[in-house]
């Protein structure tokens, strides 16, 4: 199977079976999504969704969040991973939003990356999900799943993988493809025990083909 065929079949399958994939983080505004994504670093979406209702009720916008202390924010987010650092990042992010962006979350990846706690992956998520831009966020799950399927051919880093996915996936599918890979990795192509017997794209998956070939030899 050629690389072009693999991408084509990947897109065809998911665009038919998951035409409108969405993030599992709960939010209503770009500000809320930005806060949730910062909190989601090395933390589950389920945990973040348990934290954010009270957090958003107390700090409904960047102005309210900037006008508090990291200690106060910590009390709302202490059940997530790295709450001390994330509390500081949230305060810094809100303060910069007010100072440099009039309290409005920017849509451009390069501007988003200026905010405390916002790396390239987070910036791509916000640009893609909140503003429907053709940005491909590559976290550890996307990196793993894309490599297993065989979409990137030389992706040694998340940035390598991002560049290759953006190069080979048509723009109108890029934001959806991020969710396809995330959800496929969360429910089927899991890290320790991938459910290959339940995978509908096993026929195009390099990992599965190699696994099957190894079993045939044994």
N, C-alpha and C positions, 0 to 999 in steps of 0.2 A: 504493500500500500504506500502510495506517495504521500508526502507531507500535505500537498494540496487536497488530496482525497480525504485524509484524516480530518483536516479542519472542516471540510465541507460536510462530512457526515456528522461531526460533532455539532455543528451549527444546525443542521437539518433536524437532528433528533431533538435537541433541547428547544429550538424555536417552535417545534410542533407540540412537545409535551409540557414545556414550561414557558409559554409565550410571554408571561408577565411576572418574572421572578422578583421578589422584593426582599429587602433586608428584614431580619427578624428583630432588629432593634425597634423599640416603640418611640415614636417622636411625631411632632406636628410642625415644627419649624426648623430651618437650617441651624439655628442656635442650639436647639435641643438635640439635633442629630450630632452636631459637633461635640457637645458635652458627652453624649452617649458613646461615640466612637473613641474619644479619649479614654473614657472609663473602660472600654472593652479590651484594651491592650492586655493580653495574657489573662483575660477574664472571659467568662461565658456570657453570651447575650442574655441568657436566662437570668443570671445574677444581676446584670446591669439593669434589666427591665424591672427587677424587684427594687432597685435602688432609686431609679430616676423619678417615679411619681412624686415622692416627698421632696426630692431635691428640686424638681421643676416648680413645685408648688411654693417652695420657700424662695427660690431664685429664678423667677420666670423669664428673665432676660439678662443680657450682659451687664447692664447697669446695676442690677441687684447683686449679681455675682461678684462684680468688681468692688462693691461697697461692703465687703465682709472680710473675714480672715480665713486663712487656711485651716485653722483649728476648728472653726465653725463648719466649714465644708467637710472636714474630716469626719465629723459626727454623722453625717448623712451617707458617707461612702466607705466607712471603715470595714464593711464586710467584703469589699472587692479587693483585688490584688493591688499591692503597692499604694495604699490609700494616702500616705503622707506625700509622696511625690505627685500623685495625681491631683491632690488638693491644691498644691502649689501651682501646678500646671494650669488648672482651671482658673485660678485667680489671675495668673499671668495672662492667660488667653483672653479673659474677659476685659482686663485692663487694656490690653493692646487693641482689642476690637473697638473699644470706646475711643482710644487715643488716635489710632491710625485709620480706622475704617468706619467712624461714626456709628459704631455699635452694630454694623451690618456685616454678616458673614460674607467674605468675598467668594466669588465663584471660581477664580483662577487658581490653579495648583500652586504656582510660584508664590502667590500672595498668601495662600493658606499656610504654606510651609514656614512663613515668618512667625506664626503664632506659637507660643510655648506649648509643648506637648503634642505638636502636630508634625509628624514626619511625612515622608512621601506617600506611604501607604494610606495614612489617615486623610491626607489632602486629596488623594485620588478617590477615596470613598465619598468624601463630601462633594467633590466636583461631579462625580458620577450620579450619586443617589439624590442629592438635593437639587442639583442643577442640570441633570441629564446630559452631562458632557461625556464625550468618548474617552474616559479615563479608566485605566485598568489598575485596580488596586491589587497588589500581590503581597499577601501575607504568607505565613508558613503553610497554611492549608492550601491556598491557591498554588503556591510554589510546588508543593508535594503532588497534588492531584494533576496539575498540568504536566509535570515531569513523568508521572506514571502513565498517563494516557499517551504521551509522546508528542505533545504539541510543540514545546520548545525542543530544539535539537542540540543546543549548546548552552542551556540556561544554568550556569553555575551559581548565579546569584539572583535574588528577586528582581533586581533591575534588569538583568539579562533577559529573564523570563518576561517581564513586563514589555520590554521593547519588541521581543519576538511575537508575543500575543497581539500587540497593537498593530504590528506590521502585517500579520496574516489574517486577522479577523476584521471584516468590514466594519466601518465606523458605526453603522446603525445597530450592530450587535455587541459592541464592546462593553457597554455598561451592563447589559444583560448577561454577557458571558462571565463577568466577575461573579455574579450571583449564582450562575449555573455551577461554576467550579466550587464556590463556597459550600453550597447546599449539597452538591454531590459528595464532597469530602466530609461533610458533617454526618450524612445519613447512609451513604453507601461506601465510598472509597475512604474508609476510616484508616487512621494511621497504623494502628497495631494489627487490626483484623479486618482488612478490606472485604466487603461482602461481594466477592466476584460472582458468586452464583446468582446474585440478585441484580447484577449490573446490566443495564440495557445497552451499554456501549462497549461491552467486553470485546466485541468483534473488531473494534478499532483500537483497543488498548494495548500498548506495547508491553506493559507490566503483565497483563493477563496472558498474552501470547507467549511471553518468556516463561511464565509460570507453567503454562500448559505443556510447553516443549520440554521443560525440566521433568515434569511428571511422566511424560511419555518415554523419556530416556531411562527412568529409574525402574 
